[in-house]
């Protein structure tokens, strides 16, 4: 049977851009017999869904809340995924194995590299959720010094310091009320939900460094708009989404040439159509 199916799973899932990006890649690569769908799947429904995957399935993309829930259902995970205990990509091999990986981490690194950022002496992270741990793992590859995480609770601070120890990154934590202090860092990664950083926009200094805001809808965020107005460099959530999707396409199809430009153009067009 031809192995032609892939999909993104999560809850909520209706606004996911993954189908747009993956379908654009298939079209560009001439993979006319490949399909990519979306399924509303929560943690309770995940085991049955994964168990029912037949040989026509090549892979899955996973979003919240499934990135950790899927791990016990797999035959193995990569070191990258294990480093943050989060899987966003499952590849179903020809011999029936289900292997997990995390393309968010190398996706962050690739998105920064595209903007000319390969090394930084220090960095700051706004937030302490699942995306923050992936950001910290990415920084373990490019940051030579301390990372400061701005968080809202002592428990979150403890978590981020724990991730830092595990990843080999020196992490200092500070209270969210001091978050404007992040803006002196050469690289700031905002990992918070929509609206969470809006109140910080007025505190952006003149000629700031680089802001990587992982949101893509709505875009620009208030913080990203203020950052750009003051002359700073911006990396956006669509950049991350596209770069991690490029890696997913390559893993699932076995093709080394996923079309970054076509996938980005498709994502931009889909976002423009929403607004």
C-alpha positions, -999 to 999 in steps of 0.1 A, spaced: 0 0 0 13 35 -8 23 54 23 7 87 16 -11 100 47 1 126 73 -18 149 97 -16 173 125 -33 164 158 -42 186 188 -69 204 206 -79 230 196 -67 224 160 -90 243 137 -67 273 133 -35 252 126 -15 263 96 3 230 93 -20 216 66 -13 247 45 24 244 49 27 206 43 3 206 13 23 235 -3 54 213 2 38 183 -14 26 203 -44 61 218 -49 78 184 -45 53 167 -70 39 144 -43 5 143 -58 -5 111 -39 3 126 -5 -24 141 18 -22 160 50 -52 165 73 -60 179 108 -77 160 136 -92 173 168 -76 149 193 -71 153 230 -50 133 254 -78 108 261 -84 101 224 -47 99 214 -39 62 222 -68 49 202 -59 71 172 -23 61 172 -31 24 176 -54 27 145 -27 40 122 -23 17 92 7 13 68 -6 42 46 5 66 73 39 83 70 38 108 99 21 130 124 26 166 136 16 171 172 6 203 190 -7 210 224 -17 191 246 -1 160 230 36 166 229 43 147 261 12 125 261 24 107 229 58 96 242 46 64 260 29 54 227 61 54 207 89 29 200 116 55 205 123 92 206 153 113 195 178 128 219 165 162 209 130 153 219 142 136 251 161 167 261 128 185 267 104 155 270 84 168 241 76 153 207 60 173 179 68 149 151 61 112 147 75 93 117 60 59 109 88 37 94 83 11 67 89 -16 93 61 -4 115 80 16 142 67 49 155 96 73 162 93 106 179 113 138 173 112 175 181 117 199 152 108 230 173 143 231 187 163 230 155 135 251 139 143 279 164 180 276 156 173 276 118 150 306 120 176 326 139 204 315 115 183 327 86 184 362 102 222 360 107 222 350 143 244 320 150 259 329 184 249 352 212 267 360 245 235 360 265 197 358 261 164 363 278 132 342 277 98 356 285 76 328 299 82 294 312 58 270 294 66 241 270 78 265 243 102 281 268 119 248 274 123 243 237 137 278 234 161 270 262 172 239 244 178 259 212 198 285 232 220 256 245 233 254 210 239 291 203 242 310 236 277 311 252 265 327 285 236 331 309 200 330 300 175 350 321 139 337 323 112 360 334 84 340 350 52 345 370 56 320 399 83 304 420 72 270 407 79 281 371 112 296 382 122 262 397 112 245 365 133 267 343 163 264 365 158 226 364 156 227 326 188 248 325 207 222 346 194 194 324 204 212 292 237 226 305 226 262 303 232 287 332 197 300 339 188 330 362 152 336 369 134 369 376 99 379 384 76 388 355 72 423 371 108 429 360 104 417 325 113 450 309 148 442 321 150 416 294 153 442 267 189 448 273 198 413 262 210 408 226 183 381 220 149 380 236 126 351 230 89 357 239 71 324 244 39 338 261 3 336 249 -13 364 229 -16 396 248 7 387 276 35 410 265 14 439 253 20 459 284 58 457 278 57 474 244 61 509 259 93 498 276 112 488 245 144 509 243 159 526 213 179 503 191 172 470 209 187 437 198 167 408 183 132 398 194 120 363 185 83 363 192 68 328 187 33 340 180 21 343 144 -16 352 148 -23 379 156 8 395 140 26 416 147 21 415 184 22 448 203 57 440 215 69 430 180 55 462 165 71 484 191 104 465 187 104 470 150 96 507 153 126 512 176 149 496 151 152 461 165 154 429 145 124 406 145 120 369 141 84 358 141 63 328 149 57 321 112 94 318 108 95 291 135 64 274 122 78 271 87 113 260 97 100 233 120 76 222 92 104 220 67 121 195 89 89 175 94 83 173 57 118 160 52 115 135 80 81 122 68 88 121 30 125 112 31 131 141 7 160 164 17 147 194 -2 115 207 14 106 240 -2 110 267 24 101 296 2 69 280 -11 58 269 24 64 304 38 45 320 10 16 297 15 16 305 53 17 342 46 -12 340 22 -33 319 46 -27 344 74 -36 373 51 -68 356 41 -78 353 78 -76 390 82 
